[in-house]
């Protein structure tokens, strides 16, 4: 949570309130229930501030954590405009075609429309979805997204929107998508990826591990468009060192981080581990993977093996480039009291104190001017030097313990700061908010994660009405 101080600039306009919902969705990493208030705000702005809402929709689509928010926003925007008799069909068709960028999204948009506004889908909406389907549906999309988790099966999307296939191969994809859920049907010769997948599925379970012995094993799975999860399921959950070696190259950066313990348990060879370490340490890999300090530190803590340590230390330094450089004067208060000793979540290698320490140190090291303060066994300022490595700063914080002293620490250390960031436990949130007695930007965060790096500056934009689009 983030708790705005009562004296801070209030969210008095619909635009500020709607953008604050987006910022809080960023903080929740996309997990947000959008209620009737969300719909009411969009309804109001769709009529009076259509250009601004279009800008917000475009901006959300550039934020991975706001993918679902952007789809919901677009659905409410289009519906409100239609009810008000505003806009033309071509406008809605173009908006949808530009909005949908992933092959599961046509079904998600249609499912969202039906859930919110019933099964009568306007022709212009169906036309926009059809345009996107023709652009997005291919063999890999069918194998990746048309499964039991899909908001709507590809076959249903096609039946509802009647997209015009581009060429013979896509026509056969559309036809096969329609029939494959109704039993076993032959795969057309032209659909090489689907046929490659079917050939792998036909291999008896007790012979599948032998496939990993093939010199071209990696290429076999790539040709069949199998993700690491699908390979794991295909192997019945048996992931050997060779299995991980085969699936590791196409895995995302964050997937590799999460599975470092699995690599060690399986006895991944030094040759593959060295290659993976180089990839984890590379600045371009960290940037491309959108990896951030807390998640990398979780990977660091999850593996006792020293084979990954150097790479992850380098990655943490590179990840600071993606931490916002907050302007003005900032105080970052890291709660180190006993309640912060509990795990971030079940099975997490990090405690609340760990996550708060890494987040606070990273935020303070990047800010224009920051005071990093800890409170717990001791209360005081923690030095943050210009040339210090992130782990050095984290290591200066005392071990967690002692009682709650957040309010006292705030009263002692907040002196003319433009911003206060408190990283604490839920039980201390109200006390912390009440202890901040000067107007400005206050963020009382009790669920510390990397998502807050993006959320903090956007919450401040919502309060001041400064938009990033």
JONORZI-V127150 format. One record per backbone hydrogen bond with DSSP energy under -1.0 kcal/mol. NH is the residue of the N-H (numbers start at 1). CO is the residue of the C=O. E is the energy in kcal/mol with one decimal. If there is no record, write none. Layout:
BEGIN
nh = [NH:NH]
co = [CO:CO]
e = [E:E]
END
This chain:
BEGIN
nh = [8:12:17:18:19:20:21:22:23:24:25:26:27:28:29:30:31:32:39:40:41:42:43:44:45:46:48:49:53:54:55:56:57:58:59:60:61:62:63:66:67:70:71:72:73:74:75:76:77:78:79:80:81:82:83:84:85:86:92:93:94:95:96:97:98:99:100:105:108:109:110:111:112:113:114:115:116:117:118:121:126:127:128:129:130:131:132:133:134:135:136:137:142:143:144:145:146:147:150:157:158:159:160:161:162:171:172:173:174:175:176:177:178:179:180:182:191:192:195:196:197:198:199:200:201:202:203:207:208:211:212:213:214:217:220:221:222:223:224:225:226:231:232:233:234:235:236:237:239:244:245:246:247:248:251:256:257:258:259:260:263:264:265:266:268:273:274:275:276:277:278:279:280:281:282:286:287:288:289:290:291:296:297:298:299:300:301:302:312:313:314:315:316:317:318:319:321:322:323:326:330:331:332:333:334:335:336:338:340:341:342:344:348:352:353:355:356:357:358:359:360:361:362:363:364:365:366:367:368:371:373:374:375:380:382:388:393:394:395:396:397:401:409:410:411:412:413:414:418:419:420:421:422:423:424:428:429:432:433:434:435:441:443:445:452:453:455:456:458:459:460:461:462:463:464:465:466]
co = [5:10:13:14:15:16:17:18:19:20:21:22:23:24:26:25:28:30:35:36:37:38:39:40:41:42:44:45:49:50:51:52:53:54:55:56:57:59:60:63:64:66:67:68:69:70:71:72:73:74:75:76:77:78:79:80:82:81:88:89:90:91:92:93:94:95:96:102:104:105:106:107:108:109:110:111:112:113:114:119:122:123:124:125:126:127:128:129:130:131:132:133:138:139:140:141:142:145:147:153:154:155:156:157:158:167:168:169:170:171:172:173:174:175:176:179:188:190:191:192:193:194:195:196:197:198:200:204:205:208:209:210:211:214:216:217:218:219:220:222:221:227:228:229:230:231:233:232:237:240:241:242:243:244:248:252:253:254:255:257:259:260:261:262:263:269:270:271:272:273:274:275:276:277:278:282:283:284:285:287:286:292:293:294:295:296:297:298:308:309:310:311:312:313:314:315:318:319:320:324:369:419:371:421:373:423:375:402:337:338:339:350:345:342:340:351:352:353:354:355:356:357:358:359:360:361:362:363:326:330:332:380:334:374:372:385:389:390:391:393:394:336:405:406:407:408:409:410:329:329:441:331:443:333:445:425:426:428:429:430:431:418:420:422:449:450:451:452:454:455:456:457:458:459:460:461:461]
e = [-1.9:-1.3:-2.4:-2.7:-2.5:-2.2:-1.7:-1.8:-2.5:-2.5:-1.8:-1.9:-1.9:-1.7:-1.7:-3.1:-1.5:-1.1:-1.5:-2.6:-2.4:-2.2:-2.7:-2.0:-2.4:-2.8:-1.6:-3.0:-2.3:-2.5:-2.0:-2.2:-2.8:-2.4:-2.3:-2.7:-1.5:-1.6:-1.6:-2.2:-1.3:-2.8:-1.7:-2.4:-2.6:-2.3:-2.2:-2.2:-2.4:-2.7:-2.3:-2.6:-2.1:-2.1:-2.6:-1.9:-1.4:-3.3:-1.5:-2.6:-2.3:-2.3:-2.3:-2.1:-2.2:-1.8:-2.1:-1.9:-1.5:-2.8:-2.1:-2.5:-2.3:-2.4:-2.5:-2.4:-2.0:-3.6:-1.7:-1.3:-2.3:-2.4:-2.0:-2.3:-2.3:-2.2:-1.8:-2.7:-2.2:-1.1:-2.1:-2.7:-2.2:-2.2:-1.9:-2.9:-1.0:-1.8:-1.7:-2.1:-2.7:-2.2:-2.3:-2.0:-2.5:-1.6:-2.1:-2.0:-2.7:-2.1:-2.6:-2.7:-1.4:-1.4:-2.4:-1.9:-1.6:-1.5:-2.0:-2.2:-2.1:-2.2:-2.1:-1.7:-2.4:-1.4:-1.3:-2.0:-1.1:-1.3:-1.2:-1.7:-1.3:-1.7:-1.9:-1.7:-2.0:-2.6:-1.2:-1.7:-2.4:-2.3:-2.5:-2.6:-2.5:-1.9:-1.6:-3.2:-1.1:-2.4:-2.2:-1.7:-2.0:-2.2:-1.2:-2.2:-2.2:-2.2:-1.3:-1.2:-2.3:-2.1:-2.6:-2.1:-2.4:-2.6:-2.8:-1.6:-2.6:-2.7:-2.1:-1.9:-2.8:-2.1:-1.2:-2.2:-2.3:-2.5:-2.4:-1.2:-2.0:-2.1:-2.8:-2.1:-1.8:-2.3:-2.4:-1.3:-2.3:-2.4:-2.2:-2.3:-2.3:-1.5:-2.3:-2.4:-1.6:-1.8:-1.6:-1.2:-2.7:-2.1:-2.9:-3.1:-3.4:-2.6:-3.8:-2.6:-1.8:-2.3:-1.0:-2.5:-2.1:-2.5:-2.6:-2.3:-2.5:-2.4:-2.4:-2.5:-2.9:-2.5:-2.4:-2.7:-2.5:-2.2:-1.3:-1.4:-2.8:-2.4:-3.1:-2.5:-1.8:-2.0:-3.7:-1.2:-1.8:-2.4:-2.1:-1.2:-1.4:-2.9:-2.4:-2.4:-2.3:-1.6:-1.8:-2.3:-1.8:-1.4:-2.7:-2.7:-3.1:-2.9:-2.4:-2.0:-1.3:-2.4:-2.4:-2.3:-1.2:-1.8:-2.7:-3.2:-1.6:-1.9:-1.7:-2.5:-1.1:-2.9:-1.9:-1.6:-2.0:-1.8:-1.7:-2.0:-1.5]
END
